[in-house]
């Protein structure tokens, strides 16, 4: 028997799934409308946590221009703020992957529709669709790779993801505005009504549209369960099998909590941190002082219970840190009262963020420490011995390990 089915994607009848239709696509679209909006907002808010206006130290996107109009001074409280915003951003992004893929599958016939443009409105819709598909795949792919610590991007993750987010969301907003009336009508009507997504000669169904939505929802739930624990912590951390710092056992003892980089990876050797060789150099208005670890321990010591949260979405529970307040170190070099910004340099030889800057509000917070101990024990080499920064609500990369120098000045 001759097979007379069309062989080109642009031909009528080529796409024959009985699941495609305006109702199915609209339901997925409504979920993405809410989810992607939250992703975009939490992404922008979390980017502000890096204090990128402290240029050029923290500025990972030097040409952001007007796209940085919203940047604001990131607060130090509540201490779990960045843990919340980035945890929501990463966990929701992973959870939405099945929804995104199902949505792209549902509208794929429109990518091949002929003629390419039937009107100005149709042309704008096609352009927004191409930008939407390309931007969505780019943002979700780079985000997932970054979470998995696979830095295979053609450049730095930060500017790529930042600029890509603006392109993707602009296309997403334009597409949503153009399709909103159609989607609302589809949601009020019964599935299967006439539409260009409905196959003229559909194959026999093997699952209902609601069943397909159930499969998509089940996939999202599975990804949520195997990812969210890295941010939520507690017993759920063991279920975070898809997160590199989720289900992994960080070991026991006071220093038994998650890290991104070991001392070996950063190029830190025992000779670098030996008590006879290491000195903390503190510079400010009145000059420079050099402090050994023993001298730091003779300064007033303070404690703070703070978590660590990183851009990959993982975070720790509160750890008890003990050390010297940053504002007390600022006072040693002539910055009594309200201390200025501080430029932090690390002994780290390999990898990014060998230096970072903190705003004056962060250095002034009494919980911001140059930590020497954690949970009652000396810092381990992997956690930053002989001294590290710990600041409430700051991204993990700003909590510099293996600190070598602090320069207090207005940046």
Order of alpha helices (4+ residues) and beta strands (2+ residues): alpha-alpha-alpha-alpha-alpha-alpha-alpha-alpha-alpha-beta-beta-alpha-beta-beta-alpha-beta-beta-alpha-beta-beta-beta-beta
